[in-house]
Amino acid sequence: MIYTVTFNPSLDYIVDVDDFKLDYINRTRGEKILAGGKGINVSIVLKNLGEESTALGFTAGFTGEEIKRLLNVRGVKTDFIEVKEGLSRINVKVRSAKETAINGQGPKITDEDIRSLYQKLDQLQDGDTLVLAGAIPSIMPETMYMDILEHLKDKKLRVVVDATRDLLVNVLPYHPFMIKPNHHELGEIFGVHIHTYEEAIPYAKKLQEKGARNVIVSMGSLGAMMVTEDGQVFHAAAAKGKPTNTVGAGDSFVAGFIYGCDTFHDYEKAFYIGNSSGGASAHSEELATRERVKDILREFGRNDLD
């Protein structure tokens, strides 16, 4: 079973306004409400591709109930912890000539809530996959990812981590199955600027030396590259055209890669499915669907999902 963890899920309220103005009553020409959060995005795309997962994390109040309802409509299994104080956050994105975002805070997560999360994680079995993605709420310990992997170190889990800087570096001694920094984050870790996938290769290998098994580096318009634990190196271009929505593209890459690994047991196919899943989300209003991923794969001359 695959488990994703989203510490601070959200309701994403996305509105389109023709000419957004401050100090003025603006009228929307379109709006939608989606369940958001990096781990949640991974679970949604996995379901779209045909693979089950369980979304873990913390929810609170009526907004938390709506997050669970929206995921249930999509067929995503959830096992969230109900937080007593506060509300699951609402993130507002106004799309006009420019985009403006206002992100909520989220509920007050207590030590008791964190212990409840550990109790759920204790139920994971050898061979399960655990996806840790995104930032840690300021109310929680900054060492949360590392603490979780220390707690689970005696289990034979396949751990995927999509995080930045110290959150990522601190988990490397636990030998995560896959990590996915972008090229800016990779450069920040080593104090360098990375402009090409060739430049990324030696630093991806340095992360392997520190403990990561497989390293994927997403590079925006330049595509992505991967160094596998058996020494293979792959590179793929970005999907053609101008992206319309980059929110969730990296999470979709993670989901596609996991799906590819589970379906084909082949790193090359998994990498290309991941890259195409990220591209499918970047070129869609919402997250990648299986049909859209197939379309992107065909652009690269591949028929992995046909």
N, C-alpha and C positions, 0 to 999 in steps of 0.2 A: 504493500500500500504506500501511496505517496501522501505526505502531510506537508502542507504549507503553513507558515506562521506569519501572521500580519499583526503586529503589536498595536497599531493604531488605525484600524479600518475607517473608511469614510463613506459618506454619501457625497458623490461628486455632482454638483448642480452646475450644468454647463448651459450658458445662454449666449445667443447670438444677437448682437445689437448693431444696426447699420452704422450709426455714428455716435459712439459712446461719449457722453460729456459729463464732466463733474458739475455738481451743484445744479442738477437738472433731472427731471423725471424721464428716464429712458424707457422705451418700450422694446420688448424683445420681439424678434421675428422667428425665433426658434428656441426650444429649450428641451433638455432631457436630464434625467436623474439616473446615475449609475452607481453601483457598488464599486468602491475603489480601495486601493492599497496593493502594494507590489505582490505579496503572497497571494492575495485574492485574484489578481490578474493572472498569475501563473495557473491557479486552479481553473479559472474560466477558460483559458486557452487549451489546457489539457482536456477539459470536457469537450470543447469544440473539435479537438482532434480525435476524440474517441477514447480517452483514458480517464479513469476515475481518480479522484484525490479527496482528501478531507482538509478543509480550511480551518485552522486553529487561530486563536488570538483572543482579543478582548473586545466586547461590545457593551453598550450601556444605553438605557432609555429607549424612547420611541424610534430614534434614529438607528439604534442598534437592531431593533426589531425589523426595520425596513431593509437594512443591509442583508439580514438573514432571509427575508422574504424574496428579495431580488435574486439572491444566489439560488434559493430553492426553485424559483421560476426557471433558472438556467440549468437546473439539474445538478448543481454543485452541492456536495455534502458539506455540512458545517458542524463544528463542535466547539463553539466559542464559549468563553468564560464570561458570565454576566457580572459586570462591575457595578457596585452599588451607588457610587457617587459620580455624578456628571452625565454627559451624553457622548455617544459616538459623534465624532466631528462631522461637520458639513464643510466641504471645500467648494468654493464658488469660483468658477472661471467665466470671465466675460470676454467673448471673442468679438472684436470689432476691427478697426484698422490695426490696432495692436491688441495683444492679449493681456488681461489683468487677472491675477489670481488672489484670492483671499482664503487662506487655509485655517480651519478651526484647530482648537487645542486638543480635544479628546477628553476622555474621562480620567478620573483620579485612580490610577492603578496602585494597589496596596501590596505589601509584602504577602498578605494572604492570597491575593489574586495570583501573584507570581508562583507561590507554592502550589496553587491549583493547576497552573500550567505545567509545572514539573510532574504533577501526578498524571496528567494526560500524556506527557512525553514518556513517562515510565511504561506506558502501555505499548510503545513501539516495539516491534519484533525485529530480530536479525534479518537483514535483507530489505527492510523498509527504507524509503527515501524521505529525507527531511530537507525542506527548502526554507532557508532563512534569508529574507530579502528586505532591504530597505533600512531606514534610519531607526534609531531607538528613541522613543519619546523621552524628553528631558526629565520626566518624573521617574524614569527607570534607571538602573545602574548602567553606566557606559560599557561595562564589561559583559553585558547580557549574553551576547552570542558566545563568547568564550566560556562563560559560566554554564550555559546550556550544554556545550560540547564536553566540558569537563564532567558534568553530571551524567552524560550519556556515553562516556568514553569506553565503557565495558561492553557496549552493544555494537554489533557489526552493521552499522547503518551506512547508507550512501547519502552523504551530506552535500548539499549544493548551497553555496553562499554568494549572494549578490549584494555587496555592501562596499563602503568606501573606507579608505585610509586605515585607521587603527582597528575599526571593526573587522576589517578584512585581514589585516596582517596578524592580528592577535589569534585568529583561528587556524592559521597555517600549521602550527605544530600538531593539530589534530587530524591532519591529512584529509581535508575535504575532497570529495570526489571531483567537484568542479567549482571553479570560481570564475566570475565574469566582470572584471573591471573594464572601464572604457580606457581609451588611450591617454586621456587627460589624467585620470586617476592613477593609472600605471606610472605615468611620468612623475606625478606628485610623490608617489611612494619612494622613488629612487632619485628624486631631485633633478630630473631631466625633462626635456621636451621631446615628444615622440610625434613624428609627422607621417611616417609610412609604416606599413605592416612589417617591412624588413627590419626597421628600427625597433619594433615592438618585440620581435622574436627573442633576443637575448634577455630582455627583462622579464618576459613571460617565463623563460627557463629559470631565471633567478627565483621567481615565486615557486616554481617546482622544487628547487633546491631547498627552499624554506619549508616545504611540506605539501603544497598543493599537488594533486594528481594530474588533473587536466585544467588547462588555463585557456579561456576564451577572452579575447580582447575585442570589444566592439569599438568601431572607429567612425561612426556617423556616416557621412557621405562616401567614405573610403571603404565601407563594408565592414568586414570582421576577419580576424585570424584566430587560429587555434594551434596550440602545442599539446599533443596528447601524451599520456603517461608512457606509451610505447615508442615515443620519439617521432611520430608523424607531425607534419606541419601542414595546415590547410589555410587557404585564403579565399574569400568570396567577396565579390563586389556587392555594393548596395543595390537594392531593387531599383529599377528604372523609374524616372519621373520625380517630381517634387513631392516630398512627404506632406501629407495633410494633417497628421496627428502623431506626434512622437510619444505621447503619453502611453506607457505600457508596452512600447516596442521592445525594450530590453527584457521585460518580464516574459513577453511572448517568445523571445529567443530562448530563454531558459526553458520554458514549457516545451517548445519544439525539440530542443536538444534532448530533454528527458524522454519525451515520447519516442524520438528516433532511437535512443539507446535501448529502450524497453522493447521496441517493435523489431528492430533489425540487428541489435547487438553489434553495431558497426559505427565507429566514430565518424567516419567520413560522411555517411548518410545522415547521422544525427546532427552533425555540424551544419550541413546544407539545409536540413529541415528546420533547424533552429534559426538560421539566417533568413530563410524564406518566411518563417513565422513572424520574425521581427519586422521584415519588410511588409508583410501583409497587414500588420497592425498600423505601421507608419503610413500606409496608403489607404487606410479605411477610416470611417468615422468612429467605429468601435473596434474591439479587439478582433484578432485574426480568426477567421473561420477556416475549416478544412479546405473548402473549395478555393478560397482566396490563396491559401498556402500552396495548393496545387498549381494555381495560375503562376505564382512567382517562381516556383520550382521549374516550370516549363520554360520560363524566360531564360533560365540558366541551362536549358537543355537537359533537365533531369525529370524523371517520372517516378520518383521514389514513392509517391502516395497514390499513383494510378492503379 
